[in-house]
C-alpha cells in the first residue's frame, strides 16, 4: 500500500493493512514488562518490589515519549496530506532532535528524584538499594528510548507500519536475551 492509496482506498482496507502490525507491536511492548518481571521475580521478593516501585515513573517517561511521538506523527501526516514534503521532513528532523533533548532531560530528572520518590514508599534498605540501582539503569537509556519511540511514530506517519513492528520485535528479542544476562550477571555483565 502506498501513501497515495490513503486518499483513494476504502478506510476498512487501510485499517486491515495498518492495524495488524500495530496490534502486534503493542503485544510485544507488553511482553517487555512480563519478561522483566519473570526474571526479576527469580531473584527475590524484594527485587520484585523494587521493580514495582520504579515502574510507575518508567511508565510515565514512556507515556511522555509516546505522546510527543504522536505529536510528531500528526505533524508529519498533516504536512504529507497537504503535499508539503519539505515541511514533513523538517518536522521529522525537529521531532528526533527534541525527543533526544527531552529524553536527556527526563534521564537527569528521573535519576535525581528517584531516591526521594522510592523513600516515600519504603524504608527497607535492601529494597531501596535495588530500586535505585534498577532505576538508574532504566533511566540511563531514557534518551535512546525517546528517540526510538519518535522514529517508530515517524515510520507510522509515512505508512511503514511493518518497519515499526520489526523494530519492536528486534527490541523484544534483545530484551529477552539480555535480561537474564544482565539480571543474573552472566558473561561480561557484572551482577
Steps between C-alpha positions, in 0.01 A plus 500: 500500500644836400444842650276588204266214593408678823304761307319258269472163674209397725559567870429136592771381260750751638420388856545134407841593359616720789338345808669157524857636525389755762317234702800269487729785602280576802503134600878499475519817710301325774746209487783729613351536848398136522850382412661745745263391776561131431877522537498750787253286696756216491740716704282583800181659625697816581623521139143471373389770743783724379393448138141584595608825666687618190234395250259797542772754420636283221147480360462878526825556307377263228163677491672837454712359218197341333297821533779705348545240223129511420527878467789461257300232317198733464717787381669284235168351387348848476780631279506186285124532453551862395774380261769700680769233518773748596302608807429136587873426478576802718239388753663156517846650548385738773299221660805274531716783635240609755439136600870465570507822704195422709627142542821639649298732724278212616809286566661764720181586689395139555842386621510800735151459651465121515672454839257745661204351313586145608553609862135610507398135465764305690755534778649154443861550398519195273191596298620861485842398365352259246245756379760775464737266316223390263371853443848631421542232234155557356514878486855507368345392170206744505642709213549192280150375581348840420678523165402141418136571572518817290639300206225242548237775471676651197487164322133472591432850363634404157311168500799271564333302775703186437828684559365617836381149586832341397690750717286411801550127438879554490482696826291229666735223391798703626314551830432129536866415431657778707267485802635179653857593409479841666272404791701195605841639402580240236799546268638852465223654710574557869237382746 
